[in-house]
Amino acid sequence: KAIVARTNATSRKAPGGAGANPFTIAKAGTVKAEAAAHFPGEVAPLADLMAAPQLELPAYPDDVVPCVAGATVQRERWRVLQRGEKRDGPVVYWMQRDQRMRDNYALLHAQNLALKFEQPLCVAFNLVPSFLGAGVRQFGFMLRGLRQVEHDLREELDVPFTLLLGDPAETLPQLARDINASAIVVDMSPLRISQQWKAAVGDALPDGVGFYEVDAHNISPVWETSQKQEFAARTIRKKVHGCMDMFLEPFPPLAAPHPHAWEETARPQAPDWSAALGSLTLDAEVHEVDWCLPGERRALEALRAFLNTPRFRRYDAERNDPSKRLATSNLSPYLHFGQLSAQRIVLEVQRACGLKGHSSLFPSGERNTPQAVFCEELVVRRELSDNFCFYAEDDYDRFEGAHNWARTTLNDHRGDRREHVYTEEQLEKGQTHDDLWNAAQLEMVSRGKMAGFIRMYW
């Protein structure tokens, strides 16, 4: 009833209007205070991205400030896509999935190569006109976060960030030629389109340019956790737990500033954010959300707001109650866009709980503490989904990708008579006979997310 009441007033064209923000109807002052701490502001129009970005942000705590160093990345975290012999050109980090400067093994590995070769370093992000149905809501959140990445790279590492527009199979090899690159490092994404991009880029790179892939998204690299597609959480859980001794460790620091500077005439061009926006073909009907501000600093701020309040201590008992939105972390947007590392989250959970090891985070028996339940969702379930997409690349989003029992059941019931049949538009607008389903759908439209337990029902 609570979730139904909270979404009755929402509309597709006014997601920020009355009824869209559940915290305006919270009765308890403590809940309001927690909400204010986690959702501290409003989103400016996306066109303002070209003007002064939101950079008046809180400083990072000392434990994640880059320092003068140079760190190697565990060999198991990266793999060679294409061997290269060049050593006399800049190194490029092709940022895709992990859109942050800190806690990023792909950037760390790229800098390590640049230090080894005594060469400059740059970060490139390739923007395509459309991506898997994403609209203003998704691109707005991503671009605002990338604007902060550009700022931090420039101000803290003296590393340029360049924005490429178009087909990466053309833009990345062209960048490599323009700057005479020695190597390209890319972060791992198991999605088919990303795998196709990497294959096309590798084929088109100039001779001698090395091409490396780093899993900067998972705590345990997807190819190390398991060498096959896992059936379920119960089959991968022990493997994930077994990898924590090797991979769950504090992040090594970046070298700041990067010691090998660019010649000014060779430095990659800074992003033209106006041109970037103009290159996109976006559905603007679904507005940006106003309850979650983008960027890696906001992500860490939101994480600590979750861990340092009763919300975390209630997680195991209340996370599946859709009427208690503050019982969950609300970190999904930051994880999805790579603005926050799952490994950083687990390290912060360890700190918040005063734990020296990880045995209580990943117990072999009952998972009945807030930290164990949270890490099960954050690590085991997330890494299971990467495993599925990585090893079922051709079929993960197709009927053929389902398990045999699921395909059999669906085929057996194809001809069943349906009591209710709705159009796609009716479903989108939440106009069904089921109030709970409608509420969940409208919450997704208005807030861009849905309570996890209800998502299974939806």
Secondary structure by P-SEA (a helix, b strand, c coil): caaaaaccccccccccccccccccccccaaaaaaaaacccccccccccccccccccccccccccccccccccccccccccccccccccbbbbbcccccccccccaaaaaaaaaaaaacbbbbbbbbbccccccccaaaaaaaaaaaaaaaaaaaacccbbbbbbccccccaaaaaaaaacccbbbbbbbccaaaaaaaaaaaacccccbbbbbbcccccccccccccccccccccaaaaaaaaccccccccccccccccccccccccccccaaaaaaaaccccccccccccccccaaaaaaaaaaaaaccccccccccccccccccccccaaaaaaaccccaaaaaaaaaaaaccccccccccccccccaaaaaaaaacaaaaaaaaaaaaacccccccccccaaaaaaaaacccccccccccaaaaaacccccaaaaaaaaaaaacccccaaaaaac
